[in-house]
Amino acid sequence: MAHPIRSVAVFCGSRTGHDPAHHAAAAALGRGLARAGLTLVYGGGSIGLMGAVADAALAEGGRVHGVIPDFLTRIERPHGGFSRLEITDSMHARKARMFALADAFVVLSGGLGTLDETLEILTSRQLGLHAKPILLLDAGGWAKPLARLIESVIGMGFAAPEHRRLFALVPDVPSVLALLGVLETEAAATEARL
Ligand code: AMP
């Protein structure tokens, strides 16, 4: 059953990147989610853009739900101020929990881990395993090359033209927040199959 979005998983880098636009977008997103009363679900770390989103959400009194695998707690250092922190026994379990907890996904700038998480939710939506909105935020021009790559595989005949509708490329944080306010989510019964 479709319903309004109440929780948002944010995928983003464990580094901040060179361009300050990425950090600014992470902080603005964290603040905006908290002000909108949306729960932030994220990878639980205190470093990089991940830490910036959580810091900003917590500073605004937002609800933050971190999910981190045990072996990463020494590297990504769990944030101290969470509403809730879950420690999983594997990366796969972390991804599954973040997926289950989220009504929608926002992808911020990041590295290979962020790309991995993004492709997994895109491909699971492609397979019809969920109908949760996926917003790619183009902070500092991060998302355009990914959108171009997807366009290129469609052009080459490796994906269907309708797969363009699996995600939205969004230019800035206010537009992300506006979309989260109007889009609906569908926690399909198929979730259990993921
Ligand atoms: P990165 O974008 O590489 O900085 O990573 C962002 C987040 O993705 C970090 O929390 C990483 O631990 C996580 N990550 C890295 N590799 C993977 C993977 N294979 N599957 C899921 N998450 C990952």
Residues whose N, C-alpha, C, O or C-beta is under 5 A from the ligand:
A	BS01	AMP	C12 G13 S14 R15 G43 M91 G110 G111 L112 G113 T114 D116
